[in-house]
Amino acid sequence: MIGNLDEERISNDRRLQKLLVDPFWGYLWPGSYALHKHVQQHGDSTIKGRNVLDFASGCGLSAITASRLGPVEVLANDIDDFAIAAVEVNSALNGVEPGRIGLTAENLCANGTVVKELFKDPSLPLTILCGDVFYDTDFAAVVMEWLAKQDGAEIYVGDPGRHALPRSGELEEVAEYDLPPLLRDTNNGMTSVKCFRYRSV
């Protein structure tokens, strides 16, 4: 796909530079793996009959897993257009029916979006999945402020214990999962990852 691109165009196109340098959406991150495992095991209570948002979706694993567990509607969100394209491609490769996962590149945090209003039936119960979002302390504060506005939502966070993970009481650990060998090798030897449930304090 990349081999035939004009080198001069690449050097002057920030979007193409972003595509070629360590794209975050090209990897499976440990937090997404934790959410994938957790909803697989608890789909009846976390996904079935609910609206589901995969926030900061990346490659789309959480959305793809959720789409198979009986949700009413699934929406994958990422502000990176390439990530949105990756979710679409990965969904097709994994046999997800076209259109089963909705896609949006809206900056939900910056816009103060109330997530339930994104869905066709906002009265349905809502689950929000947040994988690997606490990589920066400033962004972590923005995310936590936004999550606090999502009244009534079931919110799950997947994180391996990064420095920016909030420790002020809102995140309750609900599970820990061993990482498979490939994820250990690509994440500096991390051996496990945790799933947390958000709660207001």
Secondary structure, DSSP 4 states (H G I P E B T S, - for coil): --TTS-HHHHHT-HHHHHHHS--GGGS--HHHHHHHHHHHHSHHHHTTTSEEEEET-TT-HHHHHHHTS--SEEEEE-S-HHHHHHHHHHHHHTTPPTTSEEEE---TTTTT--GGGGSS-TTS-EEEEEES--SSHHHHHHHHHHHTT-TT-EEEEEES--TTS--SSSEEEEEEEEPPHHHHHHTTT--EEEEEEE---
